[in-house]
């Protein structure tokens, strides 16, 4: 493993993080509604589990899902139902104004970040595919640990920048003006992602 491998991995990782998936949408929504601290916390939860999925792929967890398809289906189903629950909550509260009581504490935001990525077993399969293409076989345990640490750092940097950017007064006021439409659009996207995860192969 050399610097070229790390750079290639980081480019693929940046593209994956920035794609409009459930992690990105929940991070933006949390920051806009609950503030920077909650945005940083949910990003930390998302990043930690994403990096752990990469570590799991490095350790061969995708082999377990291949050998025991029911385990993959079980985790996938739970993840899809969780996304649909979040989508329903967003849609239901779209027309309700923000109130101080709605602001979630950082611990709750962190746990939500953990759950979003923990309930997405496709992450480990994606990570395994990327890792096989980019990195050489038979890496040492130290090298695998370095990839995990690199992944975690990139995730934390991305979500921290996102939290700081979306927590500005301008961004928050723009969100409040279009809250109903934005929340319902996000709910529809999360519903589509949840259904795709539930019924996709």
N, C-alpha and C positions, 0 to 999 in steps of 0.2 A: 504494500500500500504506500502511495506517495501523494504529494500535494495535488497532482492532477486528478486523482481519484476523489479527493475531498472536494475540490472545486466543482467537479461534475455532479457530485452528490448534492452540494449546496444549491446548484442551479436548479436541479430537479426538485429539490425540497422547496425552494422559494416559489416555484411555479405551482406546486401542490398546495402550499399554505395560502397563497393569494387567490386561489380559485374560489368561486362563490359557493362554498359548501356550508354545512351546518355549523362548523366551528367558526368560520369567518362571520356568518350572520349573527350567531349568538354573541360573539365578542363585540361586534358593533352595537347590537341592540342593548347589551348589558351596560356598555360604557355610556351610551346616550341616555339611558333611563336611570341608571344608578350611580353614575359618576366614574371618575378616573380610578379610584381605589378598587372598586368592584371590577372595572375593566381589566386592571392589572391582575387581579386575583383569578378571574375566569380564564385569562390568557395563560396564567401559570398552570392552572389545572389542565387546560387543553394541551399545552406544550409538554408537560410532564408525561402524560399518557401517550402522546404521539411519539415521544422519544422512547418510551418503554416498549411500544409496539415495534419500533425499529430494532431495539435490543432483542425483543422476543423473536423477530424474524432472523436476526443474526444467530440466535441460539437454536433455530430450527422449529419454531412453534407452528409454522405453516404445515409441517409434516403431520403434526397432531390433528389439525383441522382436516387434512386430506385423509388421514387414517380413520378419523371419527367424524364423519359429516354431520351427525346429529349435534355435536358440540358447536360446530360452526352455525348450523341452522338455529340453534337455541339462542346463541349470543346475538345473531343477526336479527332474529324476531324481536327480542327484547329491545335492541337498539332502535329498530323501526318504530315500535310502539312508543318508546320514549320520545323520539322525534315528533311523532304525531301528537303526543300529549303537549309538547311545547308549542307546536303549531296551533293547536286548539286554544291554548292559554293566550297566545298572542292575538288570535282572531277575536276571542271573546272580550279581551281588554282593549281592543284597538280604539274604541270610541271613548274610553274612560280617561279623564285627565290624570296626569301624574300627581301623586300626593306623596308627602314625606314618608308615609307608612308603607309605600310601595317600594321604596329603595331597599334593595337587598344588601345584607351585610357581606363583607368580603369573604367570610368563611363559606357562606351559602353559594356565592358566585364561584369560588374555587371548587366546591363539590360539584356544581353544575358543569363546570369545565371538565372535571374528571369524568363525569358520567357521559357527556356527549361523545368523547373520544373512546372511552372504555367500551361503550356499546356499539362500536363500529369495527367488527372483526375484519372488514375489508382493508383496513389500514395495515394490518400485518401482512396480508397477501400482496398489497401494493408495495409495501416496503421490501418484501422478499424479492419481488420481481425487479425492483430498481437496484437493490443491493447485488443481485446476481449479475446484472448487466454491467454495473460500474466497478465493483470491487473484485479483487482476485480471490480465489478459494483458499481455504486453510489459513485464515487470518488468526493471529494470536488473540488471547483473551484481552490483553492490553489494547490491541488495535480495535477490537470490538467495543471496549469501554470508551475509547477515544471517539469513535463514531457516535455512540450514544451521547456523550458529553457535547460534541459538536452539534448534533441535532437539537438537543435541549437548549443550547445557547442561541441558535438561530431562531427557534420558536419563541423564546422569551424576548429576544430583541424585536422580532416582528410584532408580537402582540403588545409589547410596551409602547412601541412607536404608534401603533394603531390606537391604543388607549389615550395617549397624550394628544394625538391628532383629533380624535373624535370627542374629546372631553372639553374642547374649546367652547366658549360662549356662542360663537357663530354657528358651529356644528349643532349644538344643542338647540338653539333657537330655530334653526332650519328644520330639525327633526320635529320639534313641537308644532310647527306650522303644518306639517304634513303627516302628523303622527298616525292618523287613522289609515291613510293610504299606504304608508310605509310598513306599518305593522301587519296589515292584511297581505301586502305583497310578500313580506318575509314569511308569513304564515303559509301562504300558498307554496312558496319555494320549499320550505321545510316539509310540508305535506308531501310534495312531489318526491323529495329526497327520501322521506320515510317510506313511501309506497314503493319506490324503486328498490330500496334496501329490503323491503319485506318480500316483494315478488320477483326481484331480480335473481338471476342464477349466479 
